[in-house]
Amino acid sequence: MPRDPAIEEYRTDLEAQVKEAWLPPVGMESVRVKVVFKVQKNGDLTNLRILISSGLPSVDAAAVESIKNASPFNPLPEYFSHSLDVQFAFGQKFFCWLPGCS
């Protein structure tokens, strides 16, 4: 299945926004934590939660804060008629749209 250039550009922009907002506790930059959230058609953030905890409350809190601080996101491409589910992992190079994330 070919990739949609508009969604790829959106993904790249969203990832850059989140990475810019990421302020992990000192020395914890590589600790892994995964969050999941929805981006509504207008770019609003909803349903943010930890999917896989780092086991360190300060790192988990920093991940949640980075998503909150990065939002609101850009509106979704016009042809999107619904929200977009996103998984984002910190401490590793990973980004995935749902469904189909592993």
Order of alpha helices (4+ residues) and beta strands (2+ residues): alpha-beta-beta-alpha-beta-beta
